[in-house]
Amino acid sequence: MTQPVSVISIIGMVFTVLISIGLPIALMVMARKKLKSDWLPVVIGAGTFIVFAMILEKVVFNSIVVAVIGTDKLTSNIWIYALFGGLEAAVFEELGRFASMKLLMKKKLNKQNSIMFGIGHGGIEAILLVGISMISNIMVSIMINSGTYDATLSLLDPNTRAITLQQISVLWLSESWLFFMSGVERIAALAFHISASYLVYRSVKNRKPLLLCIAIGLHFLFDAGVLVLSNMAGAILTECFLVVFAAAVAVVVFRAYRKEKDTSAEEQI
C-alpha cells in the first residue's frame, strides 16, 4: 500500500503552491501600485495562454500531429521531440501574444501594461499547470500520512488501485528537494514570460517583426533546452539552465524597459 510522505516534501509542495499562486498575485498588486498599470492586460494575458497554448496548441494542433505522425515517432528521438515541442510552444504562445496585443490592447498598449500582460500569461500557466496539481498532492500526502488514504484505496477495484498507487508513489519516492525545484522553475518561467511579453510589445509598438522573431527564438531555446537537459543531464542542471537563461533575458529586457520613455497608452497605437 502507501508509504509515508516526507514532511520536507510536503513543505516543498507548500513552497511551490505559494510561488505558483501567491507570486503572480503579489506581482500583479505590486505592478498595479508601482507602475500605475491596468488590470485588463492581466486578463488578456491569461486568456491568451488558455486559448493559444492550452486549446489551439495542446488540444487542436497536438491532436492533428499525433493523428498524422504518431506519439512514438515524436518521442522516440529526444532531439526531434525537443525541436518539435520547443518550436510548437514558441510559435503558438508568441504569436498569441502578438495577436492579443495588436487586436485587444490598442488603447492600453504601453510598457507598464506589457508587464501586466506577462504576469497574467505566466501566472495562469503556473496556477493551472502546477499550483492546482500541487494542492492536490498536498491533500493526498496529508491523507496518506494520517492513514485515511489506504481506506479509500481499499474501495477501488484491483486494477484501478494499482494504477492509482503507481501515480501517487512519486510523492514518497521522489527526493524532497524536487518539490522545491518545481517552485524555482515557476519563478524562472514567470520571469521569462514577462520578458517575452515586453519584447512582443515592442515589436507591436515599433512595428519591428525582428523583435517578435527574437521572442520566438528565445522561447524555443527555453523550452527545447528544458526537454533536452531533463532527458540527458538531470534535474539539477535543467533547473540551473532555466534560472540562468531566464535571468539573462530578464536583465537585458529590464535595461531596455528602463531606457524606454514613459508614454500614455493612447499614444502607443
N, C-alpha and C positions, 0 to 999 in steps of 0.2 A: 504493500500500500504506500501511502505517502510518507515522506520524511520531513523532519522539522526544517523550516526556512530560517537561515541565519538572521539575527537581529540586525547585523550590519547590512545585510542585503535589503532588508525592509527599509532601513534608514536611507540606503541608496535609492530605493524606489520613491520614497517621500521627497528626497532631494530632486529627483528628476521630474516629479509632478510639480513641485514648486517652480522649477525652471520652465517647464513646458507650458504651464498655465499662468503662473504668477508673473514670470518675467515679461511676457508680451503685454499683460495688463499694466504692469508697472511702467513699462516703456511708453505705452500709449498715454498714460496720465502725465508722465514727465514731459513727453514731446508736446502734448497739448498745452501744458503750462509754460514751458520754457521757449518753445518755438512758435507759439501762438498759431498752431496749425488747426485744421478742421478734423472733425470725426469721420466725415463721409469717406475720405480716402482709405481709412481702415476697413470700412465695409466693402468698398470696391476691391481693395487688395485681397481680402479674404474670399470674396465672391469669385475673383479671377482665379485663385488657386483651385477652388472647388470645381469651377466649370472647366478650366483648361487642363489642370493636372489630374483631377480625380475622375472627371466624366469623359472629356474628349480624349485624353491620353490613356488613362488606365482602362476605362470601360470600352470606349468605341475603338480607338486605334489598336490597342493591345489585342482586343478580340479578333480584329481583322488579321493582324500579323500572325498571331498564334494559329488561326484557322488556315492561313495560307502556308506558313513556313513550318509551324510546329514548335512546341516548347523545347523539345530535346535538341533541335538544331541550334536554337538560340543560346541555350545554357551550356552546351557541351564544350564550347571553347570560350574561356574567360575573356579573351581579347575581343572576340566578336560580340559577346554579351555586353562588355563594357562600352564598346563603340556604339552599339545599338541603344543600350539603356541610357548612357550619358547624353547622346545626341537627341534622343527622343524627349527626355526631360527638359533639356536646354531649349530646344526649339519651341515646344508647346508652352512652357512657362514664360519664356522671354517674349515670344510673340503675343502671348496673352497679356503680359504687362503692357506691351506697346499698344495693342488694340484698346485696352481699357483706358489707358491714359489719353490716347488720341480721341476716343469717342465719348468717354464718360467724365473726363476731368478737364474739359476745355476751360471752364470758369474757375477751376481750383488747382490748376497746374503750376505749382511753384516748388522750390526746393524743399521747403518745410513739409509740404503735403506728400512729396515723394518719399520722405522718411516714414510718414504715417502709412502710406501705401505699403511699403516694405514690411512694416511691423504687422500690418493686417495679413499680408501674404504669408510671411514666415510664421506668424503667431498661430494662424488657423492650422497650418501644417503641423506645428508642434502639438497643438491641442488634439487634433483628430488622429494623428498617426502615433503619437507617443503618450500624451497626457492621459487620455481616456483608458488606453490599454494598461498603463502603469497603475492607475487607480484600481482597475480590476485585479491586477497582480497583487496589490497590497491587500485587498479584501480576501482573496483566495489564500494568501500567505497567513493572514490572521486566523482564518478558519482552520487551516492546516495545523498551525501551532496550538490552537485551542482544542483540537481533536474532533471538531464537528464536520470536517470535510470528508473524512473516511465514511461517516454515516451516510452522507449524501451520495458518495460513490457506490456504496453497497446497494443502493436502489436502482442503479443502472444495470443494463444487460452486459454480459462479459465483454463483448466486442466494443461497445461504447465506453465502458470503463477503462479498457486497455488504451484506447485512443486518447481519452481524457488524461490518463496518467502520463502518457508519453508527452502530451502537450504541456502539462504543468510541471513536469520533472525538471525543466530548466530553472525553476525557482529555487530548488535546493542543490542542483548540480552545478550551476554557474558560479564562477568566482564572484564574491561580493562586490569587488571594485567595478565589475562590468556594469552594474546597475547605476553607479555614479557616472560612468562614461556616457551613458545614454543622455544624461543631463548636459554634460560637457558638449556632446555632439549637437544638441539643440541650440546651445549658445552660439556655436560656430555657424550653424545653418541659418539662424536668425540674423546674425551679423552679415552673412553673405547675401541674404535676401534683401536686406536694407540697402546694401551697397549696389546690388544689381538693379534695384528699383531706381536708385539715383542715376545710374548710367543710362537706363532706358528713358527716364525723364529728360535727361539732357539730349538724348537722341531725338525725342519728340519735339522738345522746345527749340533746339538749334537746327532741326532738320538735318541731322547727321546720321545716316544709316550705319556708318562705321562704328559708332558707339553701341548700337544695337547688336552688331556682329561681335563686338568685343564682349558684351554681356553674354551672348550665346556661347562664345568660345570659353569664357571663364566658367560658366555654368557646366559646360561639357567636361572641362578638366576636373572640376569639383566632384561631379557625380561619377565620372568614369574612374577617377583616381581612387575613390572610395571602393568601388566594385573590385578593382584590380588588387589593391592593397589588402582589403579584407580577406580576399581569397588566397593571396600569396605571402603576405607579411604579418598578418595577425592584427589583433585589436589595438594594441598599444601604438604601433606605427601608423595605423589608419587614423586613430584619433589625433595623433601628433600632426599628421598631414592636414587634417580638417582644420585644426586650430591655427596652424601656421599659415595655411592658404587663405583662410577667411580673414585672419588678422592683417595679412599683407594687402589684400584687396581693400579692406576697410580703411587702412591707413591712407592709401592713395586716394580713395574716394572722399575721405574726410578732408583731406587737403584741398581737393577740388571744390568740395562743399564750402569750405571756409573762404576760398577765393572768390566764389560767385557772389555777386552783389544781390542784396535782398530787393525783390520787386514784388509788386502785388500780383495776385493770381490773375486778375483781369488783364494784366499787361502781357501775360505769357503767350497766349494764343489769340 
